[in-house]
Every structure is written in structure tokens, then in C-alpha cells.
């Protein structure tokens, strides 16, 4: 069994219209918005040379 990573609650300041439009896409596709942001962060971290994931 792997270790479960702790979750961190954050606050974001986003353009309201961009947020609404992306949230609609997430809702239509059954995506969880926070997971989309997490996946983006992991991808960008790897792309910038961080190897450990």
C-alpha cells in the first residue's frame, strides 16, 4: 500500500468569466475542478524538472 498524500486547502483569485466557463466544461464532462488544477500542477512540475512523483 502507498502512502496517502495530505490535502491542502487553498484560496484562488480567478477571472470570474474564465472560472464560470471552465466550471461549465468540468460539469459537462463530470470532472472535479480541483483535480483538474492538481493535474495541471503535477504536469507543470514534472515539465520543469521535478522528478519525484
N, C-alpha and C positions, 0 to 999 in steps of 0.2 A: 504494500500500500504506500502511495506517495503522501507527502505532507500537504495539508491543505493550506493555501496561502491566505493570509489575513486580508480582509476587505477594507478599503479606505473610503470614507465618505468625503466628497469634495463639493465645492460650490463653483459653478462656472458662470461667466458672463458671456452671453452669446447674442448675436444679432437676432432679434425676435422673429423676423420673417424667415431667415435661414433655418432657425430652430423649428418653426412650425412646418415648413416644407419637408425637412428631413424627418421629423417625427411622423408625418403622414406616410412617408415611404416605409419607415420602420413598422408602423401599424399595419399597412397593407401587406407587408411581407412577413409579419409575425416576428420581427426582430426586436430584441431588447436594446434600447438606445444606449444604455450604459455599457453593454457588452460590445457594441459597435465601436465605442470610444476606446474601450480597453484593447480590443483587437488592433485598432489603429496605432495605439501607443506601443504595443508589443512589436508590431511590424516596423515602425519607425525606429525603435530602439535597436532592433536587430540590424536594420539598414545602416545605422550609424555605428556599427562595430561592437555592440554589446553581445557577447556570445552566449552567456548563461541564461537559458530559459528552460 
